[in-house]
């Protein structure tokens, strides 16, 4: 038996979009100015987490990815003598 899809609240949809946008910004922060982009990505992920329903994993993954991207971006920028901001 298949179940009927449950209607999503607009906040759930916006939360998913913000989480995905945060993940894209995190991926960009690894390679291009991590000090400017990673905090923005983490802030978006935290806002998405606040808007998401209790059982959502996507915003939590976005927060973890933002922290990891900040760490990796800073490590790569320092190791290769590129600008941090």
C-alpha positions as CSV (number, residue, x, y, z in Angstrom):
1,X,0.0,0.0,0.0
2,X,1.2,3.5,-0.8
3,X,0.5,6.4,1.4
4,X,-0.6,9.7,0.1
5,X,2.0,12.4,0.2
6,X,1.6,14.8,3.1
7,X,1.4,18.5,2.3
8,X,4.5,20.4,3.2
9,X,4.4,23.7,5.1
10,X,6.1,26.6,3.4
11,X,8.6,26.9,6.2
12,X,9.8,23.3,5.5
13,X,10.3,24.1,1.8
14,X,12.2,27.3,2.6
15,X,14.3,25.4,5.2
16,X,15.3,22.9,2.5
17,X,16.2,25.6,0.1
18,X,18.3,27.5,2.7
19,X,20.1,24.2,3.6
20,X,21.0,23.5,0.0
21,X,22.1,27.1,-0.5
22,X,24.2,26.8,2.6
23,X,25.8,23.6,1.3
24,X,26.7,25.3,-2.0
25,X,28.2,28.3,-0.2
26,X,30.2,25.9,2.0
27,X,31.6,24.1,-1.0
28,X,32.6,27.5,-2.5
29,X,34.2,28.6,0.8
30,X,36.6,25.7,0.7
31,X,38.3,27.1,-2.4
32,X,37.5,30.9,-2.3
33,X,37.9,33.2,0.7
34,X,36.8,31.0,3.6
35,X,36.6,33.9,6.1
36,X,34.0,35.8,4.1
37,X,31.8,32.9,2.8
38,X,31.9,30.2,5.5
39,X,30.2,32.2,8.3
40,X,27.5,33.2,5.9
41,X,27.0,29.5,5.0
42,X,26.9,28.5,8.7
43,X,24.4,31.3,9.5
44,X,22.1,30.1,6.6
45,X,22.4,26.6,7.9
46,X,21.4,27.6,11.4
47,X,18.4,29.6,10.2
48,X,17.4,26.5,8.1
49,X,17.7,24.4,11.3
50,X,15.5,26.7,13.2
51,X,12.8,26.6,10.5
52,X,12.9,22.9,9.9
53,X,10.6,20.3,11.5
54,X,12.1,18.3,14.4
55,X,13.1,15.2,12.4
56,X,14.9,16.9,9.5
57,X,18.5,15.9,8.8
58,X,19.3,18.1,5.8
59,X,19.8,21.3,7.9
60,X,21.9,19.5,10.4
61,X,24.1,18.1,7.6
62,X,24.4,21.7,6.3
63,X,25.6,22.9,9.7
64,X,28.2,20.2,9.8
65,X,29.3,20.8,6.3
66,X,29.7,24.5,7.0
67,X,32.0,23.9,9.9
68,X,34.0,21.4,8.0
69,X,34.2,23.8,5.0
70,X,35.5,26.6,7.2
71,X,38.2,24.3,8.7
72,X,39.3,22.9,5.3
73,X,39.1,26.3,3.6
74,X,41.3,27.9,6.3
75,X,43.8,25.0,6.2
76,X,44.1,25.2,2.4
77,X,44.4,29.0,2.4
78,X,47.1,29.0,5.0
79,X,49.0,26.1,3.5
80,X,49.1,27.7,0.0
81,X,49.6,31.3,1.2
82,X,46.4,32.5,-0.4
83,X,44.3,35.4,1.0
84,X,41.9,34.5,3.8
85,X,39.5,37.4,3.0
